[in-house]
Amino acid sequence: MKFFNTMGRELQEFTPINPPKVTFYHCGPTVYWVQHLGNMRAMVMADLVRRALLYEGYEVEFVRNYTDVGHLTEEDIESGEDRMAVASKREGISPEAIADKYIKIFERDIAELNVLPADHKPRATKYIEEMQAMVQTLLDKGYAYITEQAVYFDISKKDDYTKLSGQILEANRTGAGSGTVQDTQKRNPQDFALWFFKTGEHKTALQTWKSPFESPAPDVKDGEGFPGWHIECSTMSTAILGPTIDIHMGGVEHIPVHHTNEIAQSECATGQVFANYWLHNEWLVGKGRKISKSQGDQQSVEEAKQRGFDPMDIRYLFLQSHYRSKQVFDWDILATARKGRLNLLKKLEAVARKMPEGEELHGDLLELWDQKFREAIGDDVNVPKGLAILWDMLKSDEKPEDILTTVFEFDRVLGLRLEEYLMNADLGDIGDDDVPEEILTMLEQREQARKDKDFALADRLREQIKDRGYEIIDTGEGSKLRKLDA
């Protein structure tokens, strides 16, 4: 199995530390709002990598964190407030209640997308003591220093600071990625905060804890403050999985700052390599740019459902693009993906109907097709190619029960719930090949009328189709036809 490792920028053979066990840390969401579909794509991409590892026989210990404090990025510099505090003020409830609310919504959404539950779901606020311990270690080793405003990591002490990104620091603008307002006491513009003190722009911070760090600022008592964003992932990963892990995954936007800083502080604190394989997913894009909450993008799983889509339509769309490729999104594109998924389900039904009456849906695994599929997912988790192999197999002359058995195996990676669907399908329904073109056209017109909320027209078309001898059955997977008895 091979992955494209950002650390080295090449395709590398995967060799875990303690096979068959694999330790896998995935950067989770900041839980201050409903996660948009760009975030959901990142969750599905990590899920596909995890499922591919499981398919290859690895035992994966998977961690996805929740950032519920301290998320300060360049976008937050002007206000000096982290996103949890902004959300708390917006809704008039505590930061803890904000986190609880949006974690619940996130968990619901990823479950509907059939993302496997994480083995560990740490919340940053539950690891404050561990964060403080790591910061103290960095201070003791001389990698960090204290100003009135914060405890900073001194990047000049890490010779290979940019080894992940390959960036030239001198080309970066002053203050980039500092995660705070400008601090004139910083030694280097790119030094990043490990701990913010409750002073200055952060005087009114809502979430703070006492610490062993002493700020020269006279208004800071007992080192009170809150952790920097970067230290959170380093601490939680180390506490749960150990100082060195097999895989760390997140979005490409994290390469130059967040993941670069994670590596620096972790390796300086432990003296060991932080992660052996760095995987980064590309963005979901719309109108030529990344889909993000800061750009006003609101598309969510819930909105997709309100527009008549099934969450599996969203997952099917995501399967069509490699995790390292940008993917374009709008509602028309999702509608096309929905049509493709429904066609897949109809094809599965057609294969099942070829089986002798009374036969079970399970047969033998088609090893040659399975080998093709394994080669695809073993090549940096090439799921689009794996999906194409599934379609080719469905069109083959193999025994229908063997095709279905192999499809169900492939779906351990794809996660489309295909066996569940087929087990609940009424195989007495008829396929498109058996229906006159006129009826299929009318059925499509009715589907469009329902989307347009023209229910009067939809009802008329239903009756016209019935007059021609066919009954419409509306399901969560779309409308199906059944031929009426003469």
Residue pairs with C-beta under 8 A, 6 or more apart in sequence:
1 13
1 14
1 52
1 53
1 56
1 378
2 11
2 12
2 13
2 14
2 378
2 379
2 380
3 11
3 12
3 14
3 247
3 277
3 279
3 380
3 381
4 10
4 11
4 12
4 279
4 324
4 380
5 11
5 12
5 277
5 278
5 279
6 164
6 255
6 278
6 279
6 280
7 163
7 164
7 275
7 277
7 278
9 166
11 380
12 277
14 277
16 22
16 23
16 58
16 246
17 23
17 244
17 245
17 246
17 276
19 58
20 57
20 58
20 59
21 58
21 59
21 60
21 61
22 53
22 58
22 59
22 60
22 61
22 246
22 247
23 61
23 63
23 241
23 242
23 245
23 246
23 247
24 49
24 50
24 53
24 60
24 61
24 62
24 63
24 245
24 246
24 247
24 249
25 63
25 64
25 65
25 233
25 236
25 237
25 241
25 245
25 247
25 248
25 249
25 275
26 46
26 62
26 63
26 64
26 118
26 248
26 249
26 250
27 64
27 65
27 233
27 248
27 249
27 250
27 251
27 254
27 258
28 64
28 65
28 66
28 67
28 121
29 35
29 39
29 66
29 67
29 102
29 106
30 66
30 67
30 68
30 71
30 83
30 84
31 66
31 67
31 68
31 84
31 98
31 99
31 102
31 103
31 106
32 71
32 83
32 84
32 86
32 87
32 98
32 102
33 83
33 87
33 102
33 293
34 102
34 105
34 106
34 300
34 302
35 43
35 102
35 105
35 106
35 109
35 300
36 291
36 292
36 293
36 297
36 298
36 299
36 300
37 284
37 291
37 299
37 300
37 301
37 304
37 314
37 329
38 283
38 284
38 290
38 291
38 292
38 297
38 329
40 109
40 110
40 113
40 300
40 301
40 314
41 281
41 284
41 318
41 327
42 250
42 251
42 281
43 64
43 110
43 113
43 115
44 113
44 115
44 315
44 318
45 249
45 281
45 318
45 323
46 64
46 249
46 281
47 113
47 114
47 115
47 116
47 415
48 319
48 323
48 381
48 383
48 413
48 415
49 247
49 249
49 279
49 323
49 381
50 60
50 62
50 116
51 116
51 412
51 413
51 415
52 377
52 378
52 381
52 383
52 413
53 60
54 60
54 412
55 374
55 377
55 412
55 413
56 374
56 377
56 378
60 119
61 119
61 120
61 241
62 116
62 118
62 119
62 120
63 118
63 119
63 120
63 121
63 122
63 236
63 237
63 240
63 241
64 118
64 120
64 121
65 121
65 122
65 123
65 124
65 232
65 233
65 236
66 99
66 103
66 121
66 122
66 123
66 124
67 124
67 229
67 232
68 84
68 95
68 96
68 98
68 99
68 103
68 123
68 124
68 125
69 82
69 84
69 95
69 124
69 125
69 207
69 226
69 227
69 232
70 82
70 84
70 124
70 196
70 207
70 226
70 227
70 228
70 229
70 232
71 82
71 83
71 84
71 229
72 80
72 82
72 179
72 180
72 193
72 196
72 228
72 229
73 177
73 179
73 229
73 257
74 176
74 177
74 179
75 294
76 82
76 83
76 179
77 175
77 178
77 179
77 180
77 181
78 181
79 86
79 201
80 180
80 181
80 200
80 201
80 202
81 205
82 205
82 207
82 226
82 229
84 95
84 98
84 99
84 206
84 207
85 95
85 205
85 206
85 207
87 95
87 98
87 102
88 94
88 95
88 97
88 98
88 206
91 98
93 101
94 206
95 206
95 207
96 125
99 123
99 125
103 123
109 300
109 301
109 302
109 311
111 117
112 301
112 311
113 301
113 311
113 312
113 314
113 315
114 311
114 312
114 315
114 415
114 416
114 417
115 415
116 415
120 240
122 236
122 239
122 240
124 131
124 227
124 232
124 236
125 207
127 232
127 235
127 236
127 239
128 209
128 227
130 235
130 236
130 238
130 239
131 195
131 227
131 231
131 232
131 235
132 195
132 209
132 211
132 212
132 213
132 227
134 231
134 234
134 235
134 238
134 265
134 269
135 144
135 151
135 194
135 195
135 211
135 213
135 227
135 231
136 212
136 213
137 269
138 144
138 153
138 194
138 265
138 268
138 269
139 145
139 146
139 151
139 213
141 268
141 269
142 157
143 153
143 154
143 157
143 158
143 265
143 268
143 269
144 151
144 152
144 153
144 154
144 194
145 151
145 152
145 154
145 187
146 152
146 213
146 214
146 215
146 216
147 183
147 185
147 186
147 215
147 216
148 185
148 197
148 199
148 200
148 215
148 216
148 217
148 220
149 180
149 181
149 183
149 185
149 196
149 197
149 199
149 200
149 202
149 215
149 217
150 180
150 183
150 193
150 194
150 195
150 196
150 197
150 225
150 228
151 193
151 194
151 195
151 213
152 183
152 186
152 187
152 191
152 192
152 193
152 194
153 191
153 192
153 193
153 194
153 261
153 264
153 265
153 268
154 187
154 188
154 191
155 161
155 169
155 188
155 190
155 191
155 192
155 264
156 187
156 188
157 268
158 264
158 267
158 268
161 169
161 260
161 264
162 168
162 169
162 260
163 263
164 255
164 259
164 260
164 263
164 278
165 255
165 256
165 260
167 256
167 260
169 190
172 189
172 190
174 189
175 182
175 189
176 189
176 190
176 257
177 190
177 192
177 256
177 257
177 258
177 261
178 186
178 189
178 190
178 191
178 192
178 193
179 192
179 193
179 228
179 229
179 230
180 193
180 196
180 201
180 202
181 200
181 201
192 228
192 230
192 257
192 261
193 228
194 227
194 228
194 230
194 231
194 265
195 211
195 213
195 223
195 225
195 226
195 227
195 228
195 231
196 202
196 205
196 225
196 226
196 227
196 228
197 213
197 215
197 217
197 220
197 223
197 224
197 225
198 205
198 208
198 220
198 224
198 225
198 226
199 215
199 217
199 219
199 220
200 217
202 225
202 226
203 219
205 225
205 226
207 226
208 224
208 225
208 226
209 224
209 225
209 226
210 222
210 223
210 224
211 222
211 223
211 224
211 225
212 223
213 223
213 225
214 223
215 223
215 225
229 258
230 258
230 261
230 262
230 265
231 265
233 258
233 262
234 262
234 265
234 266
234 269
234 274
237 245
237 248
237 262
237 266
237 274
238 266
238 269
238 270
243 266
243 270
243 272
243 274
244 270
244 272
244 273
244 274
244 275
244 276
245 274
245 275
245 276
246 275
246 276
246 277
247 275
247 276
247 277
247 278
247 279
248 259
248 262
248 274
248 275
248 277
248 278
248 279
249 278
249 279
249 280
249 281
250 258
250 259
250 280
250 281
251 280
251 281
251 282
251 283
252 280
252 281
252 282
252 283
253 283
253 290
254 280
255 280
259 278
262 274
263 274
263 275
266 274
267 273
267 274
279 323
280 324
281 323
281 324
282 323
282 324
282 325
282 326
282 327
283 290
283 291
283 326
283 327
284 290
284 291
284 326
284 327
284 328
284 329
285 291
285 326
285 327
285 328
285 329
286 297
286 328
286 329
286 330
289 295
291 297
291 299
291 329
299 329
301 311
301 314
304 311
304 313
304 314
304 334
305 311
307 331
307 451
308 450
308 451
309 334
309 335
309 338
310 338
310 341
310 476
310 477
312 341
312 416
312 417
313 334
313 337
313 338
313 341
314 334
314 337
315 415
315 416
316 337
316 338
316 340
316 341
316 344
316 416
317 327
317 329
317 333
317 334
317 337
318 327
319 383
319 384
319 387
319 414
319 416
320 327
320 337
320 340
320 384
320 387
321 327
321 384
322 380
322 381
322 382
322 383
322 384
323 381
323 383
324 380
338 478
341 416
342 477
342 478
344 391
344 394
344 416
344 418
345 418
345 421
345 425
345 477
346 431
346 432
347 391
347 394
348 394
348 404
348 407
348 418
348 421
348 422
349 422
349 425
349 427
349 429
349 431
350 431
350 433
351 394
351 400
351 403
351 404
352 361
352 400
352 404
352 422
352 425
352 427
353 427
353 431
354 400
355 361
355 400
355 401
359 401
360 401
361 401
361 404
361 405
361 419
361 422
361 423
362 401
362 404
362 405
362 408
363 399
363 400
363 401
363 402
363 403
363 404
363 405
364 399
364 401
364 402
364 405
365 402
365 405
365 406
365 409
366 393
366 398
366 402
366 403
366 405
366 406
369 389
369 393
369 396
369 398
369 406
370 406
370 409
372 389
373 386
373 389
373 390
373 410
373 413
376 382
376 383
376 385
376 386
376 389
377 383
377 386
377 413
379 385
383 413
383 414
386 410
386 413
386 414
387 414
389 410
390 407
390 410
390 414
393 403
393 406
393 407
394 403
394 407
396 403
404 422
407 418
408 418
408 419
411 417
411 418
411 419
421 477
426 473
426 480
428 482
429 473
429 480
429 481
429 482
430 481
430 482
430 483
432 440
434 483
435 470
435 481
436 468
438 468
439 465
439 468
439 470
439 481
442 461
442 464
442 465
443 461
443 465
443 472
443 479
443 481
445 457
445 461
446 457
446 458
446 461
446 462
446 465
446 472
446 479
447 478
447 479
449 455
449 457
449 458
449 461
450 458
462 472
465 471
465 472
465 481
466 472
466 484
469 483
469 484
469 486
470 481
470 482
470 483
470 484
471 481
471 482
471 483
471 484
472 479
472 480
472 481
473 479
473 480
473 481
473 482
